[in-house]
Amino acid sequence: MIVTTTPRLIIRAFNGKDANALFDYLSSPRTPCFYDEKLNSLAEAVESVNKRALDPSQFAVCLKENDILIGHLFADNSEEPDQNTWSVGWHFNQRYEGQGFATESVMALFNYLFTEKNARRLYAYVEDYNLASQKLCARLHMRQEGCFKEFVTFIAENGEEQYDNTFVYALLKREWQAIG
């Protein structure tokens, strides 16, 4: 199922052929917030793709020219007291960074959420060291609303607990419409 398209990308549900590409970038996640998604084998990638295919909060980002997975987006409102508030996020294969794919796909996701899902507010958590995602939030006109000190803990690659300071970025539908 295709959710939306852009000039260069297809944003769709995951399918079985995405396993190799997902394994490519989740076999060694670069940011701790994705360590729990780390894949250790292609078999795990197949299992992950099958789960993601059934999860309406997960979106595959693929090149339009060949339908190759280059990253994924997520958007969820299931745990929100206000069903018009959505938590959003993204993760891309580093081989495709610096080409504008994240901006293009997340803009399309925002348009989809605001128009098709009637979202009123979108927010994203971004670790204080994740400069690429902070810059993406700025390009998307999201405002930084605060910073939670030692908000989330992850088990780092060395096995020790790591507490991250986490920024909250948000955008309202009326703000998105105003930038046009």
N, C-alpha and C positions, 0 to 999 in steps of 0.2 A: 504494500500500500504506500503510495507516494503521498506525503503530507503537503509538500510544497516544493517548488523549484526556484532557482535563481538563474541568471545567465550562465553560470559555470557549474552549478551544483544541483543535486537531487537530495532532498531530505525526506527520508522514508523510514518505514519500519525495518528492523534488522531481518536478514534472512540467512539461510545456511551458507551461502557463498562468502559471507563476511568473516568467517572464522580465521582464515590466514591473515587477513589485514588487521583484525582486532588483536590477534596474537602478536603481530609485529610491533604494535605500540604499547600493549599492556603486559608484555613479557618483562619489561623493565620500566615501570612508571617513574617519571622524573620528579613528581611531587608527592609528598607523603599522603596527601588526601586521597590519592588513588592507589596506595599500597594495598588496600584491602581488595582491590580489583585485579591485583597481579595474577597473571596467568603463567603457569609453569609448563604447560604442554599444549599441543594443538588439540588434544582431547578436551582439556579444560576450556579452550576457546570455543569449541563446538558447543559444549554445554552452556557456556555463557551467552553465545549468540542465540541459542534456542530459548533461553530464559528471557533475554532482551526482546526477542521477537514477540513474546506474549505480554510484555510490559508496556502499557501505553505511555509511560513517562520517558521512554528511551527512543531516541531518534538517530538513525545512521546518517552520516553526512558523506555523500559520495560524489565523485567527479561525474559530471553529466556525460562526458565523452566516452567513458568506459564503465561507469557504475562501480568503480573501485572505492571501497571505504577508506576515508582519510581521517575520520574522527567521529565523535558522537556528541550529541546534545542531550540534556535531560531537562524536563520540566514537570513539576509535580505540585499538586494542590491538595493531595489526599490527607495530609496531616495539618492542614491550615484551618483555623476557626472560621475564616472568611474564604469561601470557595472561589472567590475572584482574585485571591492572592496566590501567586505561583513562585515557587523556588526554582531557579534556573541554574544551569551550569554547562560546562563544555570540557572536552578533552580531545586533543588532536595529536596525530602522529607528527613528531617533530620534523620529519622529512618534508612536510607540507607547510611548515611555518614560514612567515614572512611573505606570503603571497596573497593575503587578504581573505583567505577562505574562512577563517573564524569570524571576522567581521561580517562577511556576506551571509554566512549561514545563521549566525545569531540574530542578525537583523531580520532575516526571513522568519526565524522562530518567533521573534517578538511580534512581527506583523500577524503571524498565525495565531498566537495566543491572544493578542488584543482584539483581533477581528473575528476569528472562528470560535474561540473559547471564552470570549467576553471577559478576559482578564482585566482587572482594574489596577493591579500592582504586581510588579515583578521584582524579585530580589535575588542577589547572588552573594554567597560567601566566598571571599578570596583571601588566602593567606598573605601575610605582610611581605613575604619574600617573593611572591609570585607576580613579578613586575609585568609580565606579558598580559596576564589576565586583568591586572589593574588598568593597564593602558587600553585594553579592549573595552572595559567598562566605561572609561572616559570617552572613547570614540562613540560609544552607544548612548552617550549623554546620561548615563546613570550617575547618580550622586552618591558620594560616600556618606553613609549615615552614622557610622560609628566604628569602633574597634573593640572587639572582645579580647581581653588579655588572657592568654593561656586558655583559650576557649575549647579547643579540641585536642585530644591526645591521639597520637599514632604510635605504633611500634616502628621505629626507624630501622633501616637496613642492618644496623649493628645490633638490633634486638632491644635497644633501650627505648623507654617511653620518651616521646617528643611532644611537648606542648606548643601549639601554634597560636600566635596572635592572628585574629581573623577579622578582616574588614567586612562590613556589610554595605553593599551597593544596592540601590533601588531606583525604580523608574515607574512613574504613574502613567496610565493610559493617556490622560490629558497632556502630559509633558511630551509623550511620544508623538501625539498628533500635532502638537505645536511645532515640532522640528520638521515635520512633514514629509 
